Amino acid sequence: MTIQINDELRTYIDPLTAEEYEALERSLLDEGCRDALVLWGDVLVDGHNRYALCTKHGIEFKTIQNTRFKSMDDVRLWMIENHLGRRSVSDFQRGVLALRKKEILQQRQQELQAQQPDAGQGDGGTAAPATEPVVIPNRQALARAARVSSNTLGQIEKIQKDAAPELVRAVRSGEISINAAAAAAAMPVEQQVSAAAEGRKALKELARQAREAKAKAKTSTTDGDSQKGAETEPAIEMIDDYPAEVARLRRLVTALTEERDALKKKVMHLTVALSEARQEK
């Protein structure tokens, strides 16, 4: 059969890196195409890279039909769920996919609401819904599905909304962290573009400037107590590397625990010594 390539579906998921593409090519040449390509009619849904490589090298492949699709939105939602479960997908990509899922469901909900007859037109003054309502996950549920924190998902949403395309590409390539990019997205577009062109060091500097500007703005609008708290406890968005910060805090807790235990032993020894001294008197 003839397989049709839909360009929107082909580019709906971020492309593989050059290294990933080469690894897939080697795997197909060594082991063949083990997983079937997923079709909707004659439209290819999943397996665009495998299809291209199998066609290039004359490697045999199998196809399977997904008969549950009723619309392109069904296809998109299936692609999102399929890729959210893959370990090779980055945190940023998973967050973007989760937000796309939310957009699709919101659009579907609006369309269903528009199709519902006005209340009072049906028998008994009420109108039964034509279909089951669309359930839109909250941010926490979306974050769990994407395997990121709710805060990280919010940062990804901010990047999509405010970041220049050049900054978005830097996040995708790993030149800048999600957290730093969310901070840098608050800066003027011209500065984002310039920093992205200069590379990693300039991007980190732009994020630092953005955080300092935000911290100054907070300080100017808070009272003395809140200012004192801000000096001793950095805001979450000021942390560049959450895993590293968690590791640092764990080391600090371990060190404090050991120090506490040592002090307890010293107090115990002093207590014993004091008791013995009293007995001698």
Summary of the structure (lengths in Angstrom):
residues: 281
radius of gyration: 28.0
end to end distance: 103.7
largest distance: 103.7
contacts: 732
relative contact order: 0.06
helix: 67%
strand: 4%
